[in-house]
Amino acid sequence: MSSRSAGFWVAVFLLLAFAGGGGLDLLGDDSGSNRADLTGRVTRVVDGDTVKVRLGGGRGTQTVRYIGVDTPETVKPGEPVQCFGKQASAFNERLVEGRRVRLEVGRERTDRYGRLLAYVYLRGHGDPFVNAELLRRGYARTLAIPPNTDRAGRFAELQRLARTKGRGLWSAC
């Protein structure tokens, strides 16, 4: 077999492996947007801004980090539990544990830890926006990391309102 032919078959194999593993879902859709929407079920809440989601279609389980929000630490190695961290984690658990969700993957799809970066929406009951709900109720602060900043203005306003009204961490910490 020539090296050209071998290269062709390697490329075909990689393309099929990527597509078969659900990799094409992370490339975006053909609507012109630069995002992919995925659905799944939250199997575990890691902390206030991170969950494990079993993706639909047999695509496995992914660790998902909410875009644009940061809750006080509860599980970071070497870090003490921060003020209002347990409350933020508990609220996130009550909100999403075992629930079906839609993930709107960010322009930057993963962080340095390999977590999928997403805006998270609950399925049903008006599809509540989880990231925004954490800010609105004072369980999180904004965290704008380019290029995933398209909702930073909205998030900053939600944080300002929660702080003004002394909600959640804004009254406790």
C-alpha positions as CSV (number, residue, x, y, z in Angstrom):
1,M,0.0,0.0,0.0
2,S,1.4,3.4,-0.9
3,S,1.9,6.1,1.7
4,R,-0.7,8.2,-0.1
5,S,-3.3,5.4,0.1
6,A,-2.4,4.7,3.7
7,G,-2.9,8.4,4.5
8,F,-6.3,8.4,2.8
9,W,-7.5,5.4,4.9
10,V,-6.1,6.9,8.1
11,A,-8.1,10.1,7.4
12,V,-11.3,8.1,6.6
13,F,-10.8,6.1,9.9
14,L,-10.4,9.3,11.9
15,L,-13.4,11.0,10.3
16,L,-15.6,7.9,11.0
17,A,-14.3,7.6,14.6
18,F,-15.0,11.3,15.3
19,A,-18.5,11.2,13.8
20,G,-19.4,7.9,15.4
21,G,-18.2,9.2,18.8
22,G,-20.6,12.2,18.7
23,G,-17.8,14.6,17.8
24,L,-19.8,16.2,15.0
25,D,-22.3,17.4,17.6
26,L,-19.6,19.7,19.0
27,L,-19.0,21.3,15.7
28,G,-22.2,23.2,15.7
29,D,-25.3,23.1,13.6
30,D,-26.0,24.1,10.1
31,S,-28.2,27.1,11.0
32,G,-25.3,29.4,10.7
33,S,-24.6,29.8,14.4
34,N,-21.3,28.8,15.9
35,R,-23.0,26.7,18.6
36,A,-24.1,23.2,19.1
37,D,-27.1,22.3,21.3
38,L,-27.0,19.0,23.1
39,T,-29.6,17.5,25.4
40,G,-29.2,15.1,28.3
41,R,-29.9,14.4,32.0
42,V,-28.0,15.7,35.0
43,T,-26.6,12.6,36.8
44,R,-24.7,14.4,39.5
45,V,-24.1,17.9,40.8
46,V,-20.4,18.5,41.4
47,D,-20.8,21.9,43.0
48,G,-22.6,25.2,42.4
49,D,-21.5,25.7,38.8
50,T,-20.5,22.2,37.5
51,V,-22.6,19.1,36.8
52,K,-22.3,15.7,35.2
53,V,-24.7,15.2,32.2
54,R,-25.5,12.0,30.5
55,L,-25.9,13.1,26.9
56,G,-28.7,11.8,24.7
57,G,-28.1,9.4,21.9
58,G,-25.6,7.3,23.8
59,R,-22.9,9.9,23.7
60,G,-21.7,9.3,27.2
61,T,-21.4,11.5,30.3
62,Q,-19.7,14.9,30.2
63,T,-18.7,17.2,33.0
64,V,-20.3,20.5,32.2
65,R,-19.1,23.9,33.6
66,Y,-21.7,26.7,33.4
67,I,-20.6,29.6,31.3
68,G,-20.5,33.1,32.8
69,V,-21.0,32.3,36.5
70,D,-18.8,31.4,39.4
71,T,-20.1,30.0,42.7
72,P,-18.1,29.9,45.9
73,E,-15.8,26.9,46.1
74,T,-16.7,23.7,47.9
75,V,-14.7,20.9,46.3
76,K,-11.5,22.6,44.9
77,P,-8.5,20.6,46.2
78,G,-6.4,22.6,48.7
79,E,-9.1,25.3,49.0
80,P,-11.3,25.8,52.1
81,V,-15.1,25.8,51.5
82,Q,-15.9,29.4,50.8
83,C,-18.7,31.5,52.2
84,F,-22.1,30.5,50.8
85,G,-20.5,27.6,48.8
86,K,-22.6,24.9,50.4
87,Q,-25.8,26.8,49.9
88,A,-24.9,27.4,46.2
89,S,-24.2,23.7,45.7
90,A,-27.4,22.7,47.5
91,F,-29.4,25.1,45.4
92,N,-27.9,23.8,42.2
93,E,-28.6,20.3,43.2
94,R,-32.3,21.1,44.0
95,L,-32.6,22.9,40.7
96,V,-31.0,20.4,38.3
97,E,-30.3,17.0,39.9
98,G,-31.9,14.2,37.8
99,R,-33.5,16.8,35.4
100,R,-33.4,16.9,31.6
101,V,-31.4,19.8,30.3
102,R,-30.5,21.5,27.0
103,L,-26.9,22.6,26.7
104,E,-25.9,25.5,24.5
105,V,-22.2,24.9,24.0
106,G,-20.0,28.0,24.0
107,R,-17.8,29.2,21.2
108,E,-14.9,27.9,23.3
109,R,-16.3,24.4,23.9
110,T,-14.0,23.1,26.7
111,D,-11.9,24.6,29.4
112,R,-8.3,23.6,30.4
113,Y,-9.8,20.8,32.6
114,G,-11.7,19.2,29.7
115,R,-15.1,20.3,30.9
116,L,-17.7,21.2,28.4
117,L,-18.6,24.9,28.7
118,A,-22.3,25.6,28.3
119,Y,-25.3,27.7,29.0
120,V,-27.8,25.3,30.6
121,Y,-31.5,25.3,30.3
122,L,-34.0,23.0,32.1
123,R,-36.4,21.1,29.8
124,G,-40.0,21.9,30.4
125,H,-41.8,24.5,32.6
126,G,-40.7,27.4,30.4
127,D,-37.1,26.0,30.0
128,P,-35.5,28.0,32.9
129,F,-32.0,29.3,32.3
130,V,-29.9,27.8,35.1
131,N,-26.9,30.1,34.7
132,A,-29.1,33.2,35.0
133,E,-31.1,31.8,37.9
134,L,-27.9,31.3,40.0
135,L,-27.1,35.0,39.5
136,R,-30.6,36.2,40.0
137,R,-30.9,34.5,43.4
138,G,-27.5,35.5,44.6
139,Y,-25.8,32.0,44.5
140,A,-23.1,33.1,41.9
141,R,-21.0,36.0,40.7
142,T,-20.4,36.8,37.1
143,L,-17.3,35.3,35.4
144,A,-16.7,36.6,31.9
145,I,-14.0,34.6,30.0
146,P,-13.6,35.4,26.3
147,P,-14.8,34.3,23.8
148,N,-17.8,33.0,25.8
149,T,-19.0,36.5,26.8
150,D,-22.1,37.1,24.7
151,R,-24.4,37.2,27.7
152,A,-22.0,39.1,30.0
153,G,-24.1,42.2,30.0
154,R,-27.3,40.4,31.0
155,F,-25.4,38.5,33.6
156,A,-23.8,41.7,35.1
157,E,-27.3,43.2,35.4
158,L,-28.7,40.1,37.2
159,Q,-25.7,40.2,39.6
160,R,-26.2,43.9,40.2
161,L,-29.9,43.4,41.1
162,A,-29.1,40.5,43.4
163,R,-26.4,42.5,45.2
164,T,-28.7,45.6,45.5
165,K,-31.4,43.4,47.0
166,G,-29.0,41.6,49.3
167,R,-29.8,38.2,47.9
168,G,-27.8,35.0,48.7
169,L,-24.1,35.5,49.1
170,W,-24.5,39.3,48.9
171,S,-26.0,39.3,52.3
172,A,-24.1,36.4,53.8
173,C,-20.5,37.0,52.8
